[in-house]
Amino acid sequence: MNPLTGIYNHNLDAKGRLFIPAKLREELGEVFYVTVSHEKCLWAYPHETWQALQERVNALSMLEQGRMRALFAYAAKCEPDSQGRILLPQNLREFAGLTKSVTVVGSNNHVELWDSDSWTPIMEQEMTPENIYAIMGELGL
């Protein structure tokens, strides 16, 4: 699988549908899963990545599996329509604070869906030369 990359801005329509850019749809596949994340955004996983995640969770004890409940309870199976849109359920939109403008961010093995106003300060913080330098150092570049 190629890495999921790029930043795109799109609007939710009145029915809660969001356009997923063709480049990302190609990598996510015809069926993918959107769920909550540890930040106030949503994560979209390609089907193969989601299956691998399921297998990892299945290998955990029942107690540990219970801690993963939110990932699965709030997950939505998504299949883009002929116009490249997915329907985001209300509970997921509320979790991430998605109302109109959404920033779609490729993040290696998943896609992040952010309220654009929430994404802006994160991007500004992450795009400093100091932060990029620190990341490059962590990667040994």
RAFEN-V240320 format. One record per helix or strand. SS is the DSSP state (A for helix, B for strand). FROM is the first residue (numbers start at 0). TO is the last residue. If there is no record, write none. Layout:
ss=[SS;SS]
from=[FROM;FROM]
to=[TO;TO]
This chain:
ss=[B;B;B;A;B;B;A;A;A;B;B;A;B;B;A;A]
from=[3;6;16;21;31;41;46;61;68;75;84;89;100;109;115;128]
to=[3;10;18;27;35;45;57;65;72;77;86;95;107;114;125;137]
